[in-house]
Amino acid sequence: MAIDFTLSAEQRALQSGARAFAHEVLSKVGGVIAPIARPEERFFATQPFYAQMAQAGFVHALFPKAYGGTGMSTLDFALAAEELAAVDINVPTTLLATGLGMEPILGFGTDEQKRQWIGQILEKPTERLAAFAFTEATGGANFDCPDPSAGVQTFARREGDEWVINGRKHYATNGCGWDGKGSHLITVVCRTDPTKPPAESLAVIVVPGQTPGVEVVGYLDTAGHRAVASIRIQFNEVRVPVGNILGRPGDGLAICRHTFSWTAAVIGAACTGVMRAAFDIAFKFAKTDKRSGSVPVIEHQNAGYMLADLKMRIEAARYLTWKACHQLDLTNRASDELAIMAKVYCSELCVQVVYDAMRLVGTDSYTDLSPLSGLMQDALCFPLYDGGNMGVRRRQLHSQLKADGYDPMAAAEGR
């Protein structure tokens, strides 16, 4: 049987529907947020767009049919994500962050926990956000450090039938919710015993955002992704039921890996969307602008060759992303090598593609005469967030290469 990249009729409809939604709805986001100075106010201003995204079914797509969702595969979600990110990165990132916050529950929650917490999000999908509180205020790359005195310093101690959580987190996207007081649900990465290594103590506990002691203490103003809520949050003697833990202490390592595998693959699609946007700008410029010369820029060989290189990179990123998503779906997340590769490769390629598009357009691309400078600000985020490529992602791949029995052809062969 031949390998076939042909999209089904349903996938083509999904793709065209996401494209239409992006151009009709998300194309307005930039104009709304541009004049707003404060990062939290930019985020709050996107709520009507997120509500329209939820009404269009994108939140339900995150969840299995058995729990009220539409059960969209990772590959199909990536098809839609590329179309959305090609127009706006902010609102789709808020959606992705809700998926990130719910992934620990989807992967490790009991049936009762899934029904409870997925049901709560889907009860009011236009209003309720989830967040994943992973990164410590001191950084997240060494969350799995075996030294109990290092690594994650957010702790949960058990008192009777409650967990009592204390700690500080940064970059808990969506963690403020739409009211600034806390997202509906926060899955918190913590340790249950300061004397034990993460293999015995790392855990993920679900915290309703309105729980006393959850405090949003600030917003990080980022260079790109300007209307994404990148928050600083503290947990001060936060009490939740013992049953809010996912799995048991020590499962946090597997939960974090599972959670970030999904986002790694989908980020490949977001990067492809941003590269597409940069290419379209550069291509239109080259076809229409003469730069005071006698022929359009595209008639010059060096410009034509650069456009060819940009297009090749975009195609390579897209199909690596598709393969990575397919592999996650095929193996139920057991094989995440390609997902990690897609995140690293596509994110770093995105920076290069946007930069080369800027080089082709010239100085105007570094001003408000062109959207390319804004796309560069967005692109620079991709290699740094969601498990930085240097601090986390390459280390993940290195660990796989060192593992006994590693098979270099397994992912390529769909195993």
C-alpha positions as CSV (number, residue, x, y, z in Angstrom):
1,M,0.0,0.0,0.0
2,A,1.4,3.4,-1.0
3,I,2.1,6.2,1.5
4,D,-0.6,8.8,0.9
5,F,-0.6,12.4,2.1
6,T,-3.9,13.1,0.5
7,L,-6.3,14.8,2.9
8,S,-9.7,13.2,3.3
9,A,-12.9,15.1,2.4
10,E,-13.4,15.7,6.2
11,Q,-9.9,17.0,6.6
12,R,-10.2,19.4,3.7
13,A,-13.4,20.7,5.1
14,L,-11.7,21.2,8.5
15,Q,-8.8,23.0,6.9
16,S,-11.0,25.3,4.8
17,G,-13.3,26.0,7.8
18,A,-10.3,26.9,10.0
19,R,-8.9,29.1,7.2
20,A,-12.2,30.9,6.8
21,F,-12.6,31.4,10.6
22,A,-9.1,32.8,10.8
23,H,-9.6,35.3,8.1
24,E,-13.1,36.3,9.2
25,V,-12.5,36.5,12.9
26,L,-8.8,36.3,14.0
27,S,-7.7,38.8,11.4
28,K,-9.2,41.5,13.6
29,V,-7.2,40.6,16.7
30,G,-4.1,42.6,15.7
31,G,-6.0,45.8,15.4
32,V,-7.7,45.4,18.7
33,I,-4.6,44.7,20.8
34,A,-2.2,47.0,19.0
35,P,-3.0,50.2,21.0
36,I,-3.2,48.5,24.4
37,A,-0.1,49.0,26.6
38,R,-0.6,46.6,29.5
39,P,-0.1,42.9,28.8
40,E,-3.1,41.7,30.9
41,E,-5.4,44.2,29.2
42,R,-4.3,42.9,25.8
43,F,-5.1,39.4,26.9
44,F,-8.5,40.3,28.3
45,A,-9.3,42.1,25.0
46,T,-9.1,38.8,23.1
47,Q,-11.9,37.2,25.2
48,P,-14.6,37.8,22.5
49,F,-12.4,36.2,19.9
50,Y,-11.8,33.2,22.1
51,A,-15.5,32.9,22.7
52,Q,-16.1,32.8,19.0
53,M,-13.5,30.1,18.7
54,A,-15.2,28.1,21.4
55,Q,-18.6,28.5,19.7
56,A,-17.0,27.2,16.5
57,G,-16.1,24.0,18.3
58,F,-12.4,24.3,18.8
59,V,-12.5,23.8,22.6
60,H,-14.7,20.7,22.2
61,A,-12.1,19.4,19.7
62,L,-9.6,19.0,22.6
63,F,-11.6,16.3,24.3
64,P,-12.7,12.7,23.5
65,K,-16.3,12.0,22.5
66,A,-16.8,9.9,25.6
67,Y,-16.4,13.0,27.7
68,G,-18.5,15.4,25.6
69,G,-15.9,16.5,23.1
70,T,-15.6,15.8,19.4
71,G,-12.5,13.7,19.7
72,M,-10.3,15.4,17.1
73,S,-7.0,13.6,16.4
74,T,-3.7,15.3,17.0
75,L,-3.1,15.4,13.2
76,D,-6.5,17.0,12.5
77,F,-5.9,19.5,15.3
78,A,-2.6,20.4,13.7
79,L,-4.3,21.0,10.3
80,A,-6.6,23.5,11.9
81,A,-3.8,25.0,14.1
82,E,-1.7,25.9,11.0
83,E,-4.5,27.8,9.5
84,L,-5.3,29.7,12.7
85,A,-1.6,30.6,13.4
86,A,-1.1,31.9,9.9
87,V,-3.4,34.8,10.8
88,D,-3.0,35.2,14.6
89,I,-0.9,33.5,17.1
90,N,-2.5,34.9,20.3
91,V,-6.0,33.4,20.5
92,P,-4.9,30.0,19.2
93,T,-2.2,30.0,21.9
94,T,-4.8,30.6,24.6
95,L,-6.7,27.5,23.2
96,L,-3.5,25.5,23.1
97,A,-2.8,26.5,26.8
98,T,-6.2,25.2,27.8
99,G,-5.4,22.0,26.1
100,L,-2.0,21.9,27.9
101,G,-3.7,22.4,31.2
102,M,-6.2,19.6,30.6
103,E,-3.7,17.1,29.1
104,P,-2.6,15.8,32.5
105,I,-6.2,15.0,33.3
106,L,-6.8,13.4,29.9
107,G,-3.7,11.2,30.2
108,F,-3.7,10.3,33.9
109,G,-7.0,11.2,35.4
110,T,-9.5,8.5,36.5
111,D,-12.8,8.3,34.6
112,E,-14.5,10.2,37.4
113,Q,-11.9,12.9,37.4
114,K,-12.1,13.3,33.6
115,R,-15.9,13.5,33.7
116,Q,-15.8,16.1,36.5
117,W,-13.2,18.5,35.1
118,I,-13.7,18.1,31.4
119,G,-17.4,18.5,32.0
120,Q,-16.8,21.8,33.9
121,I,-14.8,23.2,31.0
122,L,-17.3,22.1,28.4
123,E,-20.2,23.4,30.5
124,K,-19.1,27.0,29.7
125,P,-16.3,26.7,27.0
126,T,-16.5,30.4,26.1
127,E,-15.7,31.4,29.6
128,R,-13.6,28.7,31.3
129,L,-9.8,28.3,30.8
130,A,-7.3,25.8,32.0
131,A,-3.7,26.3,32.8
132,F,-0.6,24.2,33.4
133,A,1.5,25.6,36.3
134,F,4.8,23.9,35.4
135,T,7.8,26.4,35.4
136,E,9.2,27.4,38.7
137,A,10.1,31.1,39.3
138,T,13.7,29.9,39.1
139,G,13.2,28.0,35.8
140,G,11.8,24.7,34.6
141,A,14.6,22.9,32.7
142,N,15.7,20.9,35.8
143,F,12.3,19.9,37.0
144,D,13.4,16.3,37.0
145,C,16.7,16.9,38.9
146,P,17.3,13.9,41.1
147,D,18.7,16.1,43.9
148,P,15.8,16.7,46.3
149,S,17.3,20.1,47.3
150,A,17.0,21.3,43.7
151,G,14.4,21.1,40.9
152,V,10.7,21.8,41.6
153,Q,10.3,23.8,44.8
154,T,6.5,24.0,44.8
155,F,5.5,21.6,47.5
156,A,2.2,19.9,48.5
157,R,2.0,18.5,52.0
158,R,-0.8,16.2,53.1
159,E,-2.9,17.2,56.0
160,G,-5.7,14.7,56.6
161,D,-7.9,14.6,53.5
162,E,-6.3,17.7,51.9
163,W,-3.2,18.7,50.0
164,V,-1.8,22.0,51.1
165,I,0.2,23.7,48.3
166,N,2.9,26.4,48.5
167,G,5.1,27.7,45.8
168,R,5.7,30.2,43.0
169,K,5.3,29.6,39.2
170,H,6.1,31.7,36.1
171,Y,4.7,31.4,32.6
172,A,1.5,29.7,33.7
173,T,-0.3,30.7,30.5
174,N,-4.0,31.4,31.1
175,G,-3.5,31.1,34.8
176,C,-5.3,34.4,35.5
177,G,-8.5,33.4,33.8
178,W,-10.6,36.0,32.0
179,D,-11.3,37.9,35.3
180,G,-7.7,38.1,36.5
181,K,-8.4,36.0,39.6
182,G,-7.4,32.6,38.3
183,S,-8.3,30.2,35.5
184,H,-11.1,27.7,36.1
185,L,-8.6,24.9,36.6
186,I,-4.9,24.8,37.1
187,T,-2.9,21.6,37.0
188,V,0.0,22.3,39.3
189,V,3.4,20.5,39.1
190,C,4.7,20.1,42.6
191,R,6.5,17.7,44.9
192,T,4.9,15.9,47.8
193,D,8.0,15.4,49.9
194,P,11.1,17.7,50.0
195,T,13.3,14.8,51.0
196,K,12.6,12.6,48.1
197,P,13.7,12.9,44.4
198,P,11.1,13.5,41.7
199,A,10.9,9.8,40.8
200,E,9.2,9.4,44.2
201,S,7.6,12.8,44.9
202,L,6.8,14.7,41.7
203,A,3.1,15.1,41.3
204,V,0.4,17.0,39.4
205,I,-2.5,18.2,41.4
206,V,-5.7,19.9,40.1
207,V,-6.4,23.3,41.7
208,P,-9.6,25.2,40.9
209,G,-8.4,28.7,40.2
210,Q,-10.7,30.4,42.6
211,T,-9.4,28.4,45.6
212,P,-8.3,30.7,48.5
213,G,-4.5,31.2,48.4
214,V,-4.2,31.2,44.6
215,E,-2.7,34.6,43.8
216,V,-1.9,36.1,40.4
217,V,1.0,38.4,41.3
218,G,2.0,39.7,37.9
219,Y,2.1,39.5,34.2
220,L,5.2,39.1,32.1
221,D,5.3,41.4,29.2
222,T,6.7,39.4,26.3
223,A,8.3,40.6,23.1
224,G,6.0,38.4,21.0
225,H,2.7,36.6,21.5
226,R,1.6,40.0,22.8
227,A,-1.9,39.1,23.9
228,V,-1.1,35.8,25.6
229,A,-1.4,35.8,29.4
230,S,2.1,34.9,30.6
231,I,1.6,35.1,34.3
232,R,3.4,34.9,37.7
233,I,1.3,33.0,40.2
234,Q,1.7,32.0,43.8
235,F,0.2,29.2,45.8
236,N,-0.1,30.3,49.5
237,E,-1.4,27.5,51.7
238,V,-3.8,26.4,48.9
239,R,-6.0,23.6,50.2
240,V,-7.6,21.1,47.8
241,P,-9.0,17.6,48.4
242,V,-6.6,14.6,48.4
243,G,-8.6,13.2,45.4
244,N,-7.4,16.1,43.2
245,I,-4.0,14.4,42.7
246,L,-3.6,12.7,39.3
247,G,-2.2,9.3,39.7
248,R,0.2,9.2,42.7
249,P,3.4,10.9,43.8
250,G,6.2,10.1,41.4
251,D,3.9,10.0,38.4
252,G,4.7,13.6,37.7
253,L,7.6,12.7,35.5
254,A,5.5,10.7,33.1
255,I,2.6,13.2,33.2
256,C,4.9,16.1,32.2
257,R,6.4,14.1,29.4
258,H,2.9,13.1,28.1
259,T,1.6,16.6,28.3
260,F,4.5,18.3,26.5
261,S,4.5,15.6,23.7
262,W,1.1,16.8,22.5
263,T,2.0,20.4,22.5
264,A,5.4,19.7,20.8
265,A,3.7,18.3,17.7
266,V,1.0,21.0,17.6
267,I,3.6,23.8,17.9
268,G,5.2,22.4,14.7
269,A,1.9,23.4,13.0
270,A,1.8,26.8,14.6
271,C,5.4,27.5,13.4
272,T,4.4,26.4,9.9
273,G,1.5,28.8,10.0
274,V,3.8,31.7,11.0
275,M,6.3,30.8,8.3
276,R,3.5,30.8,5.8
277,A,2.5,34.3,6.8
278,A,6.0,35.5,6.4
279,F,6.4,33.8,3.0
280,D,3.1,35.3,1.7
281,I,4.3,38.8,2.7
282,A,7.7,38.4,1.0
283,F,6.2,36.7,-2.1
284,K,3.7,39.6,-2.6
285,F,6.4,42.1,-2.1
286,A,8.7,40.4,-4.6
287,K,5.9,40.1,-7.2
288,T,4.7,43.7,-6.9
289,D,7.6,46.0,-5.7
290,K,10.4,47.2,-8.0
291,R,12.4,49.0,-5.3
292,S,12.9,51.9,-7.7
293,G,14.2,49.5,-10.3
294,S,12.7,48.6,-13.7
295,V,11.3,45.1,-12.9
296,P,9.7,43.5,-9.9
297,V,12.1,42.1,-7.3
298,I,11.1,38.5,-8.1
299,E,12.8,38.9,-11.5
300,H,16.2,39.1,-9.8
301,Q,17.8,35.6,-9.4
302,N,18.9,36.0,-5.7
303,A,15.4,37.0,-4.7
304,G,13.8,34.1,-6.6
305,Y,16.2,31.7,-5.1
306,M,15.5,32.9,-1.6
307,L,11.8,32.5,-2.1
308,A,12.4,29.0,-3.4
309,D,14.4,28.2,-0.2
310,L,11.6,29.6,2.0
311,K,9.0,27.5,0.3
312,M,11.0,24.3,0.6
313,R,11.5,24.9,4.3
314,I,7.8,25.4,4.9
315,E,6.9,22.2,3.1
316,A,9.5,20.2,5.1
317,A,8.2,21.6,8.4
318,R,4.6,20.8,7.5
319,Y,5.2,17.2,6.6
320,L,7.4,16.5,9.6
321,T,4.6,17.9,11.7
322,W,2.1,15.7,10.0
323,K,4.3,12.6,10.5
324,A,4.9,13.5,14.2
325,C,1.2,14.0,14.9
326,H,0.3,10.8,13.1
327,Q,2.9,8.9,15.1
328,L,1.4,10.3,18.4
329,D,-2.1,9.2,17.3
330,L,-0.8,5.8,16.1
331,T,1.0,4.9,19.3
332,N,-1.3,6.7,21.8
333,R,1.7,9.0,22.7
334,A,4.0,6.1,23.4
335,S,6.4,7.3,20.6
336,D,7.1,11.0,21.0
337,E,10.5,11.2,19.4
338,L,9.2,12.8,16.2
339,A,7.0,15.2,18.2
340,I,10.0,16.5,20.0
341,M,11.9,16.8,16.8
342,A,9.1,18.7,15.2
343,K,9.1,21.2,18.0
344,V,12.9,21.8,17.8
345,Y,13.2,21.7,14.0
346,C,10.1,23.8,13.1
347,S,10.7,26.4,15.9
348,E,14.3,27.1,14.9
349,L,13.4,26.9,11.2
350,C,10.6,29.4,11.8
351,V,13.0,32.0,13.1
352,Q,15.3,31.5,10.1
353,V,12.4,31.7,7.6
354,V,11.0,34.9,9.0
355,Y,14.5,36.5,9.1
356,D,15.1,35.6,5.5
357,A,11.8,37.0,4.5
358,M,12.9,40.2,6.2
359,R,16.2,40.2,4.4
360,L,14.3,39.9,1.1
361,V,12.0,42.8,1.9
362,G,14.7,44.9,3.4
363,T,14.7,47.7,5.9
364,D,10.9,48.3,5.6
365,S,10.5,44.9,7.3
366,Y,12.1,46.3,10.5
367,T,9.5,49.0,10.8
368,D,5.7,49.4,11.1
369,L,5.5,49.5,7.3
370,S,5.5,45.7,7.4
371,P,4.0,42.9,9.6
372,L,7.3,41.0,9.4
373,S,8.9,42.5,12.5
374,G,5.9,41.4,14.5
375,L,6.1,37.9,13.1
376,M,9.8,37.8,14.1
377,Q,8.8,38.7,17.6
378,D,6.3,35.8,17.6
379,A,8.8,33.4,16.0
380,L,11.5,34.0,18.6
381,C,9.2,32.6,21.2
382,F,8.9,29.1,19.7
383,P,12.4,27.8,20.4
384,L,12.3,29.2,24.0
385,Y,8.9,28.1,25.4
386,D,7.1,24.9,26.0
387,G,10.3,23.2,27.1
388,G,13.1,25.3,25.7
389,N,15.0,23.6,22.9
390,M,18.3,23.9,24.7
391,G,17.3,23.2,28.2
392,V,14.7,20.5,27.7
393,R,13.9,19.3,24.2
394,R,17.4,18.3,23.1
395,R,18.0,16.7,26.4
396,Q,14.9,14.6,25.9
397,L,16.2,13.4,22.5
398,H,19.6,12.8,24.0
399,S,18.0,10.6,26.7
400,Q,16.2,8.6,24.1
401,L,19.4,8.1,22.1
402,K,21.2,6.8,25.3
403,A,18.4,4.4,26.2
404,D,19.0,0.6,26.0
405,G,17.4,-0.8,22.9
406,Y,17.0,2.5,21.1
407,D,16.0,1.9,17.5
408,P,16.8,4.8,15.1
409,M,14.2,3.5,12.6
410,A,11.3,2.9,14.9
411,A,9.6,6.3,14.5
412,A,10.2,6.4,10.7
413,E,8.5,3.0,10.4
414,G,5.6,3.9,12.6
415,R,6.6,1.9,15.6
